[in-house]
């Protein structure tokens, strides 16, 4: 099942307090970027983030879920209605996320 554009727009609206949020469509799902780094994505209308230490600390009871078959587990963000929490979560995660890969020419 692919994610809906409506859910993507809802999550982007919830993240609108952050600068430099972007996304890229990929096989019916959406990868979410914060200041150029991948923080997670929208998979089957679920907002999942990478399981870095900061995210685990802020969501200790979050479920680990597979975004798609064969992928690494990610943390399910349950509290998507809370804009302040989402802003704090992505800001806390930022330093732990890997730098974007250089594009090959």
N, C-alpha and C positions, 0 to 999 in steps of 0.2 A: 504494500500500500504506500503510495507516495504522500508526501505532506502537502497540505493545502496552502495556497498563496495567502489566504485569509489568516492562517495561523502564523505564517512567516511575518506578515504585516503587523499582527498583534505583538509578537515578540520584539520586532524592531521598534515598535512604538513604546513598549515597556523599557527598552534599552536606550531610548532617545535622550536620556540625561547624560549619556556618555558621548564623548567626542570620538570620531573616527571608527564608528561601527559600520561594517560592510558585510556583504554576503555573496556567495557564489552558488548558483544552482548546479547540482551534480546528481544525475540519475534520479530525478524526481524528489530529491532531498536538498537541503540547504546547509552549506558550511558557513559558520558565523566567525567573523574576524573582528578583533579589537586591536586597534592601532597596528594593523598588519599581521598580527599573530592569530593563529587558529585557536579559539577558545572552546569550540564545540560545534554543535549543529542542531538542526531540526530534522528528526527522523520519525516518520509515521506520526506526525503531529505531537512529538515529544521534544522538549528542549533538553539536550544532553550536553554535558561539559566534560572536558578532560579531567581525569581523577588525580589532579595534582594535590600536594599537601594542603594548600590553602583552601581548596574546594572541599576536601574531606573534613578539614577542621570546621568549616562553616556549615557543613551539612553532614554531620556524623551519622545520621540515620538514613541518608539517601540510598536508594536502591542502585546497584550496579546493573546496567542493562546493555545489551548488544544493540548498536545502532542498525546493524545489518549483519547478515550471515558472514562469518569469517573475520569480523572486525574485532578490535580490542574493546573491552567493556568501558563504558562511560557512566558518569553519575547523572541520574535523573534529577532535574530541578523541578521540585514540586511547587515551590512558592513563586510561580511566575507572575502572580498578581502584585507582588511587593516590589515596586520599582527601586526603592532604596536598597533593599537586600540585593537585587540583581546588580546594581551599580557597585556596591561594596564587594560582591563576589567577583566580578570581572576585574576590578582594580586589584584585589588581593591576589588573584591568579596570575596577573600579567607577568610579573618578574620570573615566575616559575615556568612559563611557557617557552618552548624553543623558538629561536629566531626564525623568521621566514627563510625558506630555502632559496638560494640564488637560482634564477632562471637560466637555463642553458641557452646559448645563442645559436 
